[in-house]
Amino acid sequence: MNLLSKFATVGGATLVSRIFGFVREMLMASALGIGPVADAFNLAFRFPNLFRRFFAEGAMNSAFVPLFSKALEEKGEAAARDFATQVFSFLTVVLFALTVPAIIFMPFLVRTVIAPGLNVCIDEAALQQALSCEDRFGITVAFSRIMFPYLASMSLVAMVGGILNAYRRFFAAAAAPALLNVVLIGVLVWALWDGQDTRALGFAMSWGVLVAGVAQFVMVTVAMRMAGFSVALRRPRWTPDLKRLLVLAGPAALIGGITQINLFVGQAIASFKPGAVSILTYADRPYQLPLGMVGVAIGVVLLPELSRALKGGRLDEAQHTQNRSLEFALFLTLPAAVALFIIPEPIIRIIYERGAFTPSTTAAVAAVLGIYALGLPAFVMIRVFTPGYFAREDTRRPMMVTMASAGANTVLSVALFYVMAEQGIALATSLAGWLNALLLFHGLYSRNLWIVDRSLVKRCCLLLLCAALMGGVLLLLMPLLSHWIQPGAGIGVQVLAIGILVAAAVASYFALCFVTGAADRQMISRMLAARRKRGARNA
């Protein structure tokens, strides 16, 4: 399976999960709008989700995978199994020690870290659903206690997923997150059908998150056993391999969770304004679709590929892999960013505007989405640049970059929130993302760890041109379809109008890319040929 096919496998599975995520958010928006229960659920879910990203995209994928791959390549499967067992046992103990105190002291965590804004009493008339300040704080604590064990389940999922990725079994780990969305969709459909009030729905969704975490762990464990590998739980022992993992894992966890750190900081600040947390969350979902499909796919596939090439001394292959990965990332990300920036309101209206989600809410969420779109290429490039450090077992430099970016995001969020409210937080997140990406690239380029070839420079310039021209096509078509994308046009007409806009944008962009040579036609042809061969073998 070539590199682009692996990206497509992981990206396709992630796309399915993101589509289910859209359905989940649509139902949730209709049922809860941007009221206090929605804010409480989003605040509570962000905390374990932050740590999940630390372990999944940080420690496990970025520190565990290179060491596990190294053991597998140099010492064989028995040594790799022993190393995995050490890590599994140690991780289980640490997670238990973290989860129990967190549940006990959750009121303190909510008051000081998760949602300090809930300490500030507000005008109840500003809320869509009347809850006292004390009630808002109480349900946020309750939801957080129910969902926090999700962290433990997902951290173990991340480790098992790392084993599958090292074996180049990418699909199961990429598809597992869809279970969360399937479970929550089931909960929402049941609650809406049964006529549950918003508070009961919030509790049902919180329990659904926990159930989904267990289901995902079962799924990847079964996939690991089908791959012929297993781990056991035993008394943790302090070994040199485990020590090396921890040295790499701490900085890697911080680096891998940079996007979630920025979003978490933004939500903590946004908790001072009722509804702002939910506005940021709803805007984040469309923005996460291309980021997840492209960025996660590249991050998952690129690291083991780079690690194997560097461990084998194939430096030219490593450089080629890095350059082509950046090309592929920009090829798919730039048009998505342009489209989200130009037509955010029609997109948000189709996805969310029904039930408790009003036209005024659509305008607020669309404004945030347009600003998020400005940072989309940067956050995808971060996923391309960080494996260049992790594959070389260097976590110190990207950690320093991440800390600088997170610091800048916090300062900008606080400053801009009082000027632009939730839009200021979105702008701070995008600016911090660009700072992070530029510093990571500079660190690789200045030490000759990333040699930019002529093809990359040429294609990047052409991709920027093609994306800009595609944006021009959208701007020309929007006045012609203006009556079709207005709130009173009907959902069917709006969907048709958006379909026309998207089809025209996609057709113009891909045509321009192939005509100008911005797309690597040979690589795409090889991928399509490989997929046809696999389809023929499976028939």
N, C-alpha and C positions, 0 to 999 in steps of 0.2 A: 504494500500500500504506500503510494507516494505521499509527500508532505501535504499537498493540497487536498488529497482524498481524506487524510486524517483530519485536517481542519474541517472538511465538509461533514465528516462523521460526527465529530463533537459538536460542531455548530448546528447541525441538523437536529440532534437530540436536544440541545439547548433551546433551539427555536421552538420545538414542540412544548417544552416546559414554559417558555415565555408566552406562548399563545394561551395556554391554560391559565397563566398568570394574568393575562389580560381579561379573560372571562371572570376570574376571581375578583379582580379589581372593579370590573363593571358591576357585578352583583353587589359588592360591598359599597360602592359609591351610591348605587340606587337605594340600598337599605339604610346606610348610615350618613351619607353626605359628608360634610366636614364638621359634624357635631362633636361633642366631648367624648362620646364612646369611641368614635373613629380615632380621635386624637389619642385616647388612652391605649387602644389596641396597637396603633402604629408606634407609639413610644415604647410600649412594653416589648413588642416584637423586635424593635431595632436593637435592643441591648443584647439578647442572645445571638441575633443575626450578626452583630458586630464581631463577637467572639468566634462565630462560625467561620466568618471570612478570615479571621486571624489564623485559625487552624487549617481551613481548607485551602485557601489561595495563598496563605503565608507559610506557616510552619510545615504542614504536611506536604504540600505540593512542591514547595521551594527548597526545603531542607531535607525532608525524608526521601523524596524521589531520587535526588542525585546519589545519596549514600546507599540507598537500597539498590539502585541500578549498578553502582560500583561493586557492591558485594556480589550481585548476581553475575556481573561480567567477569570479575577477577577471582572470586572464591567459590562460585557455584550456588546452586539452589539451597543446599543445606545451610550454608552460612547466611544466606539471605533470609531464610525462614527463622533462624535463631535471632537475627537482628530484629526482624519484624515482631517476634514474640516479646523481646525485651521492650520494644517501644510500646506495643499494645498494653502490656502489663503496667508499665510506668504511667502511660496516659490514662488508663482507667483509674488508678489511684489518685492522680492529680485532679481529674475531673470530679471525682467524688468529694475530694477535699475542698474544691472550689464551689460546687453546687450547693452543698448543705448550708454553709455559712451565708451564701448569697441569698438563699430563700429566707433564712432567719432574719437577716438584716436588710431585707428588701425595702422597708419604709425609708431607711437612711439612704440607701442607694438612689431611690426615686427622688427624694428631697434634694440631694446634693449633686447627683451625676446625671440621672436619666432625664429628669424634667424639673429643673429648679424653678421654672416659671410657674409651676402649679402652686408654689408658695404664695404667689401674688394673687389676691382675690380680685375678681373682675366684676364688671357690670353683668348681672345674669341676663338682662334683656338682650345682650349681644349674642347669647347662645341660641342655637336652633333647638336644642333639647335642654330643658331646665335641669341642671344639676348643681348642687351647692359646691363650693370650692372643696369642702371636705370630701364630698362624694367623688369628685373628679380625681382627687388624690387617692382615695380608697380603691377605686376600680383599677387605676393604673398599677397600684401595688398588687392587687389580686391577680390581674392579668399577667404581670411580670413573674409572680411566684409560680403560676401554672406553666408558663412557657419557658422558664429558665432551664429546666432539665433538657429541653431541646438542644441546648448547647452540647451536652454530653453525647447525645445520640449522633449529632452531626459531626462532632470532632472525630468520633470513631469511624463514621462514614468516610470522612476525609482521608483517614489513614488507609482504610481498605481500598478506597478509590485510588490512592497513590500507588498501592501495590498493583492494581489493575492497569494503571497508566504505564508503570514500568514494564509490564508484560505486553504493552501495546494493545490492551483491551480497553478501549476508550468509551464504548457506548454505555455500559451499565452505570458507571459513575456519572456520566453526563446526563443520563435519562432519569436518575433517581430523584432530582429535585422536582420533577413533574408530579410526584406523589403528593407533595405538600399542596400543590394547587388543586389536584383532584380531590383530596380530602376536604379542603376548605370550600371548594365549589359544592360538594355534597352537603356540607353543613349549612351553607348559605341557602341552597335550594330548599332544604328541609325547613329552615327557620322561616323563610319567606312564605312557604306553603302553609306552615303551621301558624303563622301570624305571631311569632315571638316578638317581644319588645326589644329595643335596641340593647338594653343591658344584658338580657338573657342571650342575645345573639353574640355579644362580645365574649361572654363566658364560654359559649359553645365553640366559637372560633379558637379561643385560647387552648381549650382541650384538644381541638382538632390539630393544632400545630404540634402538640406533644405526640399524639398518635402518629402523625405523619413522620416525625423524626424516627420513631421506632421502626416504622414500615420501611423507610429508606435504608436503615442499617441492615435489616433482614435481606433486602434486595441485593445490596452490594456484597454481602457475605455469601449469599447463594452463588452470585456470579464469580466470586473469588474461588469458591470450592469447585465450580465447574471448570475453572481455569487450571485446576490441579494444585492449588495452593491453599494452605490453611495456617492459622496462628492459634496459639493456646494462651490461656491466662495462668500466670505463675507469679511467685513472689518476685517483685522487681529487684534487680541487682544493678549496682553501679559499675558500668563497664566503660572502657575507652570509647567504644562506638556510641554509647548513649551520651556520654559527655560531649562528643563531637557534634551529635545531633542538637543538643541543647545550645551549644555555642552558636550554631547556625540558625536554630529555630527562633530564638528571641528576636533578633533583627528581622528575620524573614517574615515572622508573624506581623510585625508592625508594618512592614513594606507591603505585604500582600493585602492588608486591610485598609490601605490608604483611602480608597473611595468610600468605604463604610465609615472610616474615622471622620472624614469630612462631612458625610451625611449625618452622622451621629452628633457631631458638634453643632451642625446646623439645626437639627431638630431640638437639641437642648436649648439653644437660643430662641428658636421659634416657639417654644412652649410658653413664652411670655405673651404671645398673641393667640387668642382662641381661633382655631381653624387653620393656623399657619402650618402646623405639623402635617395635617392631612393634605393641604395644598401641595406641600413639598413631596409627600409620598405619592400622590396621584400623578404628579408630573414626572416623578422618577421612573414610573413603570414603562411608558413609551421610550424613554431615554435608555432604559436598561435593556431593551430588546436588541438593538444593534451592538451595544456594549457587551452583553452576555453572549450573543451568538458569535461575534467575531473575536472580541477580546478574550473571553474565557477559552474558546476553542484554541486560539493561538497560544495562550499561556499554558494550557494543559499539554498540548502536543509539542511545543517548541522546546520546553525544558528537557524532557528525556532525550529528544533528538540531539540537542546541543551537548548534553552530558555525554552521550555515547560517542559523538564525533570527537569531542575534546579528549575524553579518556583514551580513545583509540589513536590520538595524534593526527586526526584528519582535519587540519586547521583550515584548509581551503573549503572543505565541505561545511565547516561551521560558519565561515564568513558568508558563503552562498546561502545557507539556511537563514541567517539573520537578515540579509538583504531582501530575499524573496518574501520573507514573513512580513516585513514592513510594507513592501509593495502590496501584498495581498490585503493587509489590514487597511491601508489607505484606499485601496480599490473599492472596498465595500463600505467603509466608514464615511468618507467624504460626502458622497451623495446623500447618505442618511442624515448627516448633520445639516446639510443645506436644506433638505426637505423639512426637517423638524423646525428649523429656524424660520422658514418662509410660511409654512402653513400649519402652525401649531393649533390654532383655534378650531378649524374644521376637524382635525384629528381628535382633539379632546372632546368636541361636541358629540362625535359619533360614538366614541368609546364610553363616555360617562354620562352625558346629559339626559337623565331620566330620573323619576322618583324624587329623592331628596337632593339630587345634584342639579342645581338651578343654573340658568344662563349666566348669572353673575359669577358663580363658582367656576364655570367654564372659562370665562375671561381671565380670572385670577390664575388658574392652573396653566392655561395656555401661555401666559406671560412668563411664568417660571420655566416651562418646557423650552421656550425659545432661547432663554438664557443658558439652560443646561446644554442645549445643542452646541453652543459655542465651545464647550469643553470636551465634547464627545471624542474628537480625534486624539486629543491629548491623553485621555484615560485609556484608549485602545493602544496607543503607542507605549504607554507605561507597561502594558502587558507584553509588549514586544521587547522592550529594553531590559526589563528586570531579569529574564532568564539568562542574559549575557553575563550577569554577575553571579547568579545562583549556580549556574553550571560550572563556574570556576571556584565555587565554594567561598565567594566573597559576599558577605552580607553587611559588612561595616559601612562601606561607601553608600549603598542604596539606603541603608538605615538613616544615615545622616541627611541624605536628600529628603527622605520621607519626613523626618522631624522638622526640617526647614519648611517643607510644604505644608505640613499640618499646622505649624506655628503661624505661617502666613494666612492660612485659611481661617484660623480662629480670630486673629486680629481683624482681618477684613470682614468676617461675618459680623462681629460685634459692631464695627464701625458702620457698615453698610445697612445693617438691620434697622437702625434708627433713622435711616434716610429713605430706604427702599423697601422696608419690611422683608417679606419672604423672598422677593426678587433680589434683594441685596445678598441674602444667603446663597442663592443660586449663582449669582455673579462671583461671589467669593470662592465657591466650590470650583467653578470653571477656571478662574485665574490661578488658583492653587494647583489645579491639574496641569496646566501648561508649564508652570514653574517646575513641577516635579518631572515632567517629561523632558524638558530642555536640559535640566541638570543631569538626569540619568544618561541622556545621549552624550552630553559633553564628557562625562566621566569615562564612557567607553571609547569615544573617539579620540580623546586626548592621550590615552594610553595605548592606542593602536589595537584595541580589542574589538573595534568595529571599523572595518575598512570599507568606506562607501565606494561602491563601484559605479561606473559611468551609467549603467543601465538603471540603477536606482534613482540617480539624480534626474535623468531624462524622464523616467516614468512618473516620478513624483510631480514634476512640473506639469506634465501633460494631464495627470489626474486632477490637479488643481484647476486647470483650464477647463477640462470636461465637466467637472462639478459646478463651476461657475456658470458655464453655458447652460447646463441643466437647470440651474436656478433661474436663469433668464427665461427659459421655456415655461417654468411654473408661474413666474410673474406675468408673462403674456397671457397665459390661459386663465388665471384666476378672475380677472374682470369679466371674461366671457361666461364663466360659470358662477358668477357672484350670487345670482338668484337661486341657484341650486344648493348652495352651501350655507344658506341662512337658516336660523333656527326654525322658521315656520315652513320650511320646504318639505318636511316629512323625512323620516329616517331612510326610506328606500331611495329617494331622490338624492339625499346627501351621500349615501354610500356609493351611488352611481357616479356622482360628481367626483368624489375622492378617488374612485377607481379609475376614472378618466385621467385625473391629474397624475396619479401614481404610474399608470400605464405609459402616459406620454413622457414622464420624467425618466422612467426606467429605459424605455426604448431609445430616447435621445441620448441618455448617458452611455449606454452600452454601445450604441452605434458610433458615438464620438470616440469612445475608448478604443474600439477596434479599428476605426479609420485612422486615428492618429498614432496608434501603436502604444497607447497608454496601458493597455492590457497585454499581458504575456499570452499571446494566442497559443503558442506551443504548449505551455504548461496547462492551460485550460483544456486543450485538445487531449493531452495525455490523461488528464483526470477523467474526462468524459469517456475515453476509450477504456480506461481501467474499470470504470463503473459498469460499462456495457459488458465487459468480460466477466465481472463478478456476477452480474445479473444472469448471464448465459449459464455460468456454472451452477447457480442456485436454481435455475429453472428445471 
